[in-house]
């Protein structure tokens, strides 16, 4: 019997999480991404030696990540050691 197949368009966080869940449920998954690297908006720009986050602040809601890992039969803490910092970030305006 052939495995069901799925194609996921986009290798951002949502695409990767969806592909992982499908694979966990027995699908043969292909992920298509137009950029040269995965991650979608979870990325950075480097200018003059400085790094600028251009993505969403995903780790402000770690419970979403924990749910995704749990759905895949894993514990997030086995892969990531998250530590809350204060302040989470600073914004500077000119």
C-alpha angles and dihedrals in degrees: 000000000000121000115244113256132221134185117207117200111214132024097224121124092279094048094048092047091048092048091050092051092048092049090048087055093054103267124140098232131199119189118203120199128178095204126074093246135036124244104080110209090354091095144099143233119222117207126167092344094309124115121218122193110226098178137087120281093253098164093061085083106043091166089072090056092045090054091050093050090046091052087056092050094253138112116237090214089064089065108025133043103202120188123187113233129196119249096026090207142339126229121208124195130191 
